[in-house]
């Protein structure tokens, strides 16, 4: 009975939060793309700095080891980004065959191709794999958390599942914004983030059978997930917002960024109150 409750709770929290985020996020994304990028950046940074990292540092794990994990995570996601960009560039290079013999025309074609390739890389920003990897790690940790709550008390498990579901919605909106850019379609983005969300159930199963052994590793999972969200926000989203804008447009950007931080902060405080 407890195992069934854990599976129901983890699937509701892990996948339900993604679909709820999609229902809210895609409707707004269609109308406010740039504003959603600001909201996503704020939500991802707030999730990392105000929720995951404090939880990790409240554990018995050493600060030096956790910071080393954070640094290692940032370097890892940077290398993952490089591999993704190289793959896109390599793929793009092989799809374009130079078939013009005239030197001047070839030069013009090469210049146009270089410009188009630059636009291609800019439009299909990297960061998708980093978000999915971070989401999966985060979801696994959530599953262990939900399992431990159900094993303690059934009502606590239900409250924790609802708290995780509510808490995940703002940052999943951010994930879907990033994946919508890298995947090209809403359905592909939704499928990828939903699959990452199902890892919550895996975490729940592992937590149910091996909870005692994973207690010491949970802080490192939290820090690794944090590093992915920080990397995506600072390396992928924020640079897209660094444009020369009017005062009014800049104020709107800052307001949406702060809104992303405020929403996660509010939901996080309510979730902790629920605990």
C-alpha positions as CSV (number, residue, x, y, z in Angstrom):
1,X,0.0,0.0,0.0
2,X,2.8,2.4,0.9
3,X,4.7,1.6,-2.3
4,X,1.5,2.3,-4.4
5,X,1.1,5.6,-2.6
6,X,4.7,6.5,-3.2
7,X,4.4,5.8,-6.9
8,X,1.1,7.8,-7.2
9,X,2.6,10.7,-5.3
10,X,5.9,10.8,-7.3
11,X,4.1,10.6,-10.7
12,X,1.6,13.3,-9.7
13,X,4.5,15.5,-8.4
14,X,7.0,14.7,-11.2
15,X,4.8,14.6,-14.3
16,X,1.7,16.5,-13.1
17,X,3.8,19.5,-12.3
18,X,5.1,19.5,-15.9
19,X,1.7,19.4,-17.5
20,X,0.4,22.1,-15.2
21,X,3.5,24.2,-16.1
22,X,2.8,23.6,-19.8
23,X,-0.9,24.7,-19.4
24,X,0.3,27.9,-17.8
25,X,3.6,28.5,-19.6
26,X,2.8,27.8,-23.3
27,X,-0.2,30.1,-23.2
28,X,1.9,32.9,-22.0
29,X,4.9,32.0,-24.1
30,X,2.9,32.5,-27.3
31,X,2.3,36.1,-26.3
32,X,5.3,37.1,-24.2
33,X,8.4,35.2,-25.4
34,X,11.0,37.7,-24.2
35,X,9.2,38.1,-20.9
36,X,9.1,34.4,-20.4
37,X,12.8,34.2,-20.8
38,X,13.2,36.7,-18.0
39,X,10.7,34.7,-15.8
40,X,12.5,31.5,-16.6
41,X,15.9,32.9,-15.6
42,X,14.5,34.2,-12.3
43,X,12.7,30.9,-11.6
44,X,15.8,28.7,-12.3
45,X,18.2,30.9,-10.3
46,X,15.7,31.1,-7.3
47,X,15.2,27.3,-7.4
48,X,18.9,26.8,-7.2
49,X,19.9,29.5,-4.7
50,X,16.9,29.7,-2.4
51,X,15.7,26.1,-2.4
52,X,18.2,23.4,-3.5
53,X,21.5,24.8,-2.2
54,X,20.2,25.9,1.3
55,X,18.7,22.4,1.6
56,X,22.0,20.8,0.7
57,X,24.0,23.0,3.1
58,X,21.7,22.2,6.0
59,X,22.8,18.6,5.8
60,X,25.9,17.1,7.5
61,X,27.9,17.2,4.2
62,X,31.0,19.5,4.3
63,X,30.8,22.9,2.6
64,X,34.1,22.4,0.8
65,X,32.8,19.1,-0.8
66,X,29.5,20.7,-1.8
67,X,31.2,23.7,-3.4
68,X,33.5,21.3,-5.2
69,X,30.5,19.5,-6.5
70,X,28.9,22.8,-7.6
71,X,32.1,23.8,-9.5
72,X,32.3,20.3,-11.1
73,X,28.7,20.5,-12.1
74,X,29.1,23.9,-13.8
75,X,32.2,22.6,-15.7
76,X,30.3,19.4,-16.7
77,X,27.4,21.4,-18.1
78,X,29.7,23.7,-19.9
79,X,31.4,20.7,-21.6
80,X,27.9,19.2,-22.3
81,X,27.0,22.5,-24.0
82,X,30.2,22.5,-26.0
83,X,29.4,18.9,-27.2
84,X,25.9,19.9,-28.2
85,X,27.1,23.0,-30.1
86,X,29.8,20.9,-31.9
87,X,27.2,18.3,-32.8
88,X,24.8,21.0,-34.2
89,X,27.7,22.6,-36.2
90,X,29.0,19.3,-37.5
91,X,25.5,18.2,-38.6
92,X,24.9,21.6,-40.2
93,X,28.3,21.5,-42.0
94,X,27.5,18.2,-43.6
95,X,24.0,19.2,-44.9
96,X,25.5,22.1,-46.9
97,X,27.4,21.2,-50.1
98,X,29.3,23.9,-51.9
99,X,28.3,23.7,-55.5
100,X,29.3,27.1,-56.9
101,X,32.5,27.4,-58.8
102,X,32.6,31.2,-59.3
103,X,34.9,32.8,-56.8
104,X,33.0,35.9,-56.1
105,X,29.7,34.1,-55.9
106,X,31.3,31.5,-53.7
107,X,32.7,34.1,-51.3
108,X,29.2,35.7,-51.1
109,X,27.6,32.3,-50.5
110,X,30.2,31.5,-47.8
111,X,29.5,34.8,-46.1
112,X,25.7,34.2,-46.3
113,X,26.2,30.7,-45.0
114,X,28.4,31.9,-42.1
115,X,25.7,34.5,-41.2
116,X,22.9,31.8,-41.5
117,X,24.9,29.4,-39.4
118,X,25.4,32.1,-36.7
119,X,21.7,32.7,-36.7
120,X,21.1,28.9,-36.6
121,X,23.2,28.6,-33.4
122,X,21.6,31.7,-31.9
123,X,18.1,30.5,-32.6
124,X,18.6,27.0,-31.4
125,X,20.4,27.8,-28.3
126,X,22.2,25.1,-26.4
127,X,21.2,24.4,-22.8
128,X,18.5,21.8,-23.5
129,X,20.6,18.8,-22.3
130,X,21.8,20.7,-19.2
131,X,18.2,21.4,-18.3
132,X,17.1,17.8,-18.8
133,X,20.1,16.4,-16.9
134,X,19.5,18.8,-14.0
135,X,15.8,18.1,-14.1
136,X,16.4,14.3,-13.9
137,X,18.8,14.7,-11.0
138,X,16.4,17.1,-9.2
139,X,13.4,14.7,-9.9
140,X,15.4,11.7,-8.5
141,X,16.0,13.7,-5.3
142,X,12.4,14.7,-5.1
143,X,11.4,11.0,-5.4
144,X,13.6,10.1,-2.5
145,X,12.2,13.0,-0.5
146,X,8.5,11.9,-1.2
147,X,9.3,8.3,-0.4
148,X,10.9,9.2,3.0
149,X,7.8,11.3,3.8
150,X,5.4,8.4,3.0
151,X,7.5,6.0,5.0
152,X,7.3,8.4,8.0
153,X,3.6,9.1,7.7
154,X,0.9,8.7,5.0
155,X,-0.5,12.2,5.5
156,X,3.0,13.7,5.5
157,X,3.6,11.9,2.2
158,X,0.5,13.4,0.6
159,X,1.4,16.9,1.8
160,X,5.0,16.5,0.6
161,X,3.8,15.3,-2.8
162,X,1.5,18.3,-3.2
163,X,4.3,20.7,-2.0
164,X,6.7,19.3,-4.5
165,X,4.1,19.5,-7.3
166,X,3.4,23.2,-6.5
167,X,7.0,24.0,-6.1
168,X,8.1,22.4,-9.4
169,X,5.5,24.4,-11.5
170,X,7.4,27.7,-11.7
171,X,10.7,26.2,-12.6
172,X,9.2,23.8,-15.0
173,X,7.8,26.8,-16.9
174,X,11.4,27.9,-17.2
175,X,12.5,24.5,-18.4
176,X,9.8,24.4,-21.0
177,X,10.8,27.9,-22.3
178,X,14.4,26.7,-22.8
179,X,13.4,23.3,-24.3
180,X,10.8,25.1,-26.6
181,X,13.7,27.0,-28.1
182,X,16.1,24.0,-28.4
183,X,13.5,21.4,-29.5
184,X,11.6,23.7,-31.9
185,X,8.1,22.4,-31.0
186,X,6.0,22.6,-27.9
187,X,5.1,18.9,-28.0
188,X,8.8,17.8,-28.1
189,X,9.6,20.1,-25.2
190,X,6.7,18.8,-23.2
191,X,7.6,15.2,-23.9
192,X,11.3,15.7,-22.9
193,X,10.5,17.5,-19.6
194,X,7.7,14.9,-18.8
195,X,10.2,12.0,-19.3
196,X,12.6,13.8,-16.9
197,X,9.7,14.2,-14.5
198,X,9.1,10.4,-14.5
199,X,12.6,10.0,-12.9
200,X,10.7,11.2,-9.7
201,X,9.0,7.8,-9.6
202,X,12.4,6.0,-10.0
203,X,13.7,8.1,-7.0
204,X,10.6,7.0,-5.1
205,X,11.3,3.3,-5.8
206,X,15.0,3.7,-4.9
207,X,14.0,5.6,-1.7
208,X,11.5,2.9,-0.7
209,X,14.0,0.0,-1.0
210,X,17.3,1.7,-0.2
211,X,16.4,4.9,1.7
212,X,19.1,4.6,4.5
213,X,21.9,4.2,2.0
214,X,21.0,7.3,-0.1
215,X,20.7,9.8,2.8
216,X,24.3,10.8,2.6
217,X,24.2,11.3,-1.2
218,X,21.1,13.5,-1.3
219,X,22.9,16.8,-0.7
220,X,25.2,16.1,-3.7
221,X,22.2,15.4,-5.9
222,X,20.7,18.7,-4.8
223,X,24.0,20.6,-5.6
224,X,24.4,18.9,-9.0
225,X,20.8,19.9,-9.9
226,X,21.5,23.4,-8.7
227,X,24.6,23.7,-10.9
228,X,22.6,22.9,-14.1
229,X,19.9,25.5,-13.3
230,X,22.5,28.2,-12.5
231,X,24.5,27.3,-15.7
232,X,21.4,27.5,-18.0
233,X,20.2,30.8,-16.4
234,X,23.6,32.6,-16.6
235,X,25.1,31.0,-19.7
236,X,22.0,30.7,-21.9
237,X,19.1,32.8,-20.8
238,X,20.7,36.0,-19.4
239,X,22.9,36.6,-22.5
240,X,19.8,36.5,-24.6
241,X,18.4,39.3,-22.5
242,X,21.6,41.4,-22.6
243,X,20.4,43.7,-25.5
244,X,20.3,47.5,-25.8
245,X,16.7,48.2,-24.9
246,X,14.6,51.3,-24.0
247,X,14.2,52.1,-20.4
248,X,10.6,50.8,-20.4
249,X,11.7,47.4,-22.0
250,X,14.6,47.1,-19.6
251,X,12.2,47.8,-16.6
252,X,9.8,45.1,-18.0
253,X,12.7,42.6,-18.2
254,X,13.8,43.2,-14.6
255,X,10.2,43.0,-13.4
256,X,9.7,39.6,-15.1
257,X,13.0,38.4,-13.7
258,X,12.0,39.4,-10.2
259,X,8.6,37.9,-10.7
260,X,10.3,34.5,-11.4
261,X,12.3,34.8,-8.2
262,X,9.3,35.9,-6.2
263,X,7.0,33.1,-7.4
264,X,9.6,30.4,-6.5
265,X,10.3,32.1,-3.2
266,X,6.6,32.2,-2.3
267,X,5.9,28.6,-3.3
268,X,9.0,27.4,-1.6
269,X,8.0,29.1,1.7
270,X,4.5,27.7,1.5
271,X,5.9,24.2,0.8
272,X,8.2,24.5,3.8
273,X,5.2,25.6,5.9
274,X,3.4,22.5,4.6
275,X,6.2,20.3,5.9
